[in-house]
Amino acid sequence: MPTTLSPDKFLELRPNTAILDVRSPQEYAKGHIPGALSMPLFTDEERAVVGTKYTRQGKDLAVLAGLEFVGPKLADMVRFGRKKVNAQGEIAVHCWRGGMRSASVAWLLETAGFKVYLLRGGYKAYRTYLREQLGSQQADIRILGGNTGSGKTDILLEMKRQGAQVLDLEGYANHKGSAFGAIGQEPQPFAEMFENRLFDEWRTFDFGRPIWIEDESKNIGRVAICDELFTKMRAASVYRISIPKELRVKRLVADYAGFGSEVIRQALDKIERRLGLDTYKVCVEALAQSDYARIADLTLAYYDKAYLIQNQKRPPEALIDIVLDYDNPAQAAAELLRME
């Protein structure tokens, strides 16, 4: 018989045991346990057929349809399992709710001689566990804030290299948060996968130490920070970096100019109304002349105003200003860590 584990115990298997996700490819793409391998029992089309039969014709006919699809795959699934099994002959399996799909694969792999672990309640239970942990775990969260172009992300990454605990939301989201945030980034994950990635880091933290997170709006591109975490972020103190505007302009030009005018024009189009028609036109003219510094200077006026409004929603005592006359992430990181 397979050993059934709760989500927390199941996740402890990962360093030494392969996790096989037997849901359909579409389910896996939407979100999966980081590191889990896709070994679908059904294709997306087959899953739809079985589900329709279950709804319209009942469980027995749905099972028969499933067996017709799965039969030819059994040998390949065992071969795949043999490639992934650890030295102890152990392997872990889950589906959506811990039902027939994972039970069937577990039976197959046990018949082939594997020691199988099952996730109790399936991926759905993992997702519930994730939300509960993000909501219930007490944490000393510290927000790194500052106007656009202050180098917050680079400072956070330097803090991590220097030993701090950092939750890199923009890294998990593949997006820098603004209208320009997708430039140079990989495609964004689905919202579920974004949460799974950040939780994978969250669960490794020592909650007796500070956790640093960049100041973000609830939405980062097309993904959103879940309420459980965002509530904690809004209640935390903000360490607000301030550096001269000319240094921020220089950083933005270095970050974005190399990607060319087309993507920058697309980003400008997204904020045309917010910039105002006159400012937007000046930015477009500057773009035609490759005057990226002018574009950065003009768009910062909009972003600085938006950030000021955002900060006004926080109590003044939650804002800790750190004025720097340089743009040096490693130096800034060291200064922030001295404040822990």
Secondary structure, DSSP 8 states (H G I E B T S, - for coil): --EEE-HHHHHTTTTTS-EEE-S-HHHHHH---TT-EE--SS-HHHHHHHHHHHHHH-HHHHHHHHHHHHGGGHHHHHHHHHHH--TTSEEEEE-SSSSHHHHHHHHHHHHTT-EEEEETTHHHHHHHHHHHHHHH---EEEEEEE-TTS-HHHHHHHHHHTT-EEE-HHHHHTS-SSTTTTTT------HHHHHHHHHHHHTT--TTSEEEEE---SEETTEE--HHHHHHHHTSEEEEEE--HHHHHHHHHHHHGGG-HHHHHHHHHHTHHHH-HHHHHHHHHHHHTT-HHHHHHHHHHHHHHHHHHHHTTS-GGGEEEEE-SS--HHHHHHHHHTT-
